[in-house]
Amino acid sequence: MTSSTFRSTAEEQRTRVVASAVRVFARTGYHATPVADVAADAGISTAYVFRLFPGKLGLFVAAVDHCYARVAEALTQQARRATGGSPEDLLTAMGDAYAELIADRDLLMLQVHAQSASDVPEVRAAVRRGIATVVTAVRDLSGAPDDAVQRFVAYGQLCHLIVTADLDAVEEPWARSLTTGMRHVDVPSREARS
């Protein structure tokens, strides 16, 4: 095997392991997930995961980086496809793209778990890096002022709360105060998917 073939194979494996890491860490978070669970999901040995990543923390950070890169890419693609050119039109289009994207519950839950593990400096840095990438993309692509970008991100976080706590299913005034006018793809609860 040539050196370039090994690098190619290792990169393919890294990509596969990161996809598994997103799925597995999304279920149980950073602190409660052993690397062996990610390895099993990826169909490789734990030792090989440690050859590809500098420990559990490095693997989790790679998953978080991948997650935010997917978000930024989806927003960018949608902004480029948008038919209207005003900042409001572009923000609406990007919001629709994000609503579709978080239908992938693993992507959504990984973001939630990353925020909850932000007491770990490397995770906090990955979350900040990811949010910076997303906010910069939203600001630059939409041309919207900072207060509109702030509302865009705030509504995204509200979508997280609505979806993770299944607030659409709560028929009470306090829940309607949060969910009315919010658009997102229905995400089946974990119990419904089991």
C-alpha positions in Angstrom: 0.0 0.0 0.0 1.4 3.4 -1.0 1.5 6.3 1.4 -1.2 8.2 -0.6 -3.4 5.1 -0.6 -3.1 4.8 3.2 -3.9 8.5 3.6 -6.9 8.1 1.3 -8.1 5.1 3.2 -7.5 6.8 6.6 -9.5 9.9 5.4 -12.3 7.7 4.3 -12.3 5.9 7.6 -12.2 9.3 9.5 -15.2 10.4 7.6 -17.1 7.2 8.4 -16.1 7.4 12.1 -17.2 11.1 12.3 -20.6 10.1 10.9 -20.8 7.4 13.5 -19.6 9.8 16.2 -22.4 12.2 15.3 -25.0 9.4 15.7 -23.6 7.9 18.9 -22.7 11.1 20.7 -26.2 12.5 19.8 -27.8 9.8 21.8 -25.7 9.9 25.0 -23.5 13.0 24.9 -19.9 13.5 25.4 -19.5 12.5 29.0 -21.5 9.3 28.9 -20.3 7.9 25.5 -17.4 5.5 25.4 -15.3 5.5 22.2 -16.0 1.7 22.0 -19.6 2.6 21.2 -18.6 4.8 18.3 -16.2 2.2 17.0 -18.9 -0.5 17.1 -21.3 1.8 15.2 -18.5 2.4 12.6 -17.7 -1.3 12.4 -14.0 -0.9 13.4 -11.9 -1.5 16.5 -11.6 1.0 19.3 -7.8 0.9 18.8 -8.2 2.0 15.1 -10.4 4.9 16.2 -7.6 6.0 18.5 -5.2 5.8 15.5 -7.5 8.2 13.6 -8.3 10.6 16.4 -6.4 12.0 19.4 -8.7 10.4 22.0 -12.4 10.7 22.8 -12.1 14.5 23.1 -10.6 14.8 19.6 -13.3 12.6 18.2 -16.1 14.6 19.8 -14.6 17.9 18.6 -14.4 16.4 15.1 -18.0 15.5 15.3 -19.0 19.0 16.5 -16.9 20.6 13.8 -18.6 18.4 11.2 -22.0 19.3 12.5 -21.5 23.0 12.3 -19.9 22.7 8.8 -23.0 20.9 7.7 -25.2 23.7 9.0 -23.1 26.4 7.4 -23.1 24.5 4.1 -26.8 24.1 4.1 -27.4 27.7 4.8 -25.0 28.7 2.1 -26.5 26.5 -0.5 -30.0 27.7 0.3 -29.0 31.4 0.2 -27.5 30.8 -3.2 -30.7 29.2 -4.4 -33.0 31.8 -2.9 -35.2 33.7 -5.4 -35.5 36.9 -3.4 -32.5 39.1 -2.8 -33.5 41.1 0.2 -31.9 40.3 3.5 -35.3 39.3 4.9 -35.8 36.9 1.9 -32.4 35.4 2.4 -32.9 34.9 6.1 -36.2 33.3 5.5 -34.7 30.9 3.0 -31.8 30.1 5.3 -34.3 29.6 8.2 -36.2 27.1 6.0 -33.0 25.3 5.2 -32.1 25.0 8.9 -35.6 23.8 9.8 -35.1 21.0 7.2 -31.6 20.3 8.5 -32.6 19.8 12.1 -35.1 17.1 11.0 -31.9 15.1 11.3 -32.3 14.6 15.1 -28.8 13.4 15.5 -27.5 16.7 14.1 -29.8 18.6 16.4 -29.0 16.6 19.5 -25.2 16.7 18.9 -25.5 20.5 19.0 -27.4 20.3 22.3 -24.9 17.9 23.8 -22.0 20.1 22.6 -23.5 23.1 24.3 -24.0 21.1 27.5 -20.4 19.9 27.4 -19.0 23.4 26.9 -17.4 23.3 30.3 -14.6 21.4 28.5 -12.4 24.0 27.0 -11.9 22.2 23.7 -15.6 21.6 23.3 -16.4 25.2 24.1 -13.8 26.3 21.5 -15.5 24.0 18.9 -18.9 25.4 19.7 -17.6 28.9 19.4 -15.8 28.1 16.2 -19.0 26.5 14.8 -21.3 29.3 15.8 -18.8 31.8 14.4 -18.9 30.0 11.1 -22.7 29.9 11.0 -23.1 33.6 12.1 -20.5 34.8 9.6 -22.2 32.9 6.8 -25.6 34.2 7.7 -24.4 37.8 8.0 -22.3 37.7 4.9 -24.8 35.9 2.7 -27.9 37.8 3.8 -26.4 41.3 4.2 -28.7 41.6 7.2 -27.9 43.9 10.1 -26.6 42.4 13.3 -30.0 42.6 15.1 -31.6 40.5 12.3 -28.8 38.0 12.5 -29.2 37.8 16.3 -32.9 37.1 15.9 -32.1 34.5 13.3 -29.8 32.6 15.7 -32.3 33.1 18.6 -35.1 31.6 16.6 -32.8 28.7 15.7 -32.2 28.1 19.4 -35.9 28.3 20.0 -36.4 25.7 17.3 -34.0 23.4 19.2 -36.1 23.8 22.3 -39.4 23.2 20.5 -38.1 20.1 18.8 -36.1 18.5 21.7 -38.9 19.1 24.2 -41.6 18.2 21.7 -43.4 21.4 22.6 -45.7 21.1 19.5 -47.4 18.3 21.3 -48.2 20.5 24.3 -51.7 22.0 24.0 -51.3 24.7 26.6 -51.1 28.5 26.3 -47.5 28.7 27.5 -46.3 26.2 24.8 -48.4 28.0 22.1 -46.6 31.2 23.1 -43.3 29.6 22.0 -44.5 27.5 19.0 -46.9 29.8 17.2 -45.5 30.9 13.9 -42.4 28.6 14.2 -41.8 26.4 11.2 -39.7 23.2 11.4 -40.0 19.7 10.1 -41.7 17.3 12.5 -39.1 15.2 14.1 -40.3 11.9 15.6 -39.5 11.5 19.2 -36.9 8.9 20.2 -39.6 6.7 21.6 -41.6 6.8 18.3 -38.4 5.9 16.4 -37.6 2.9 18.6 
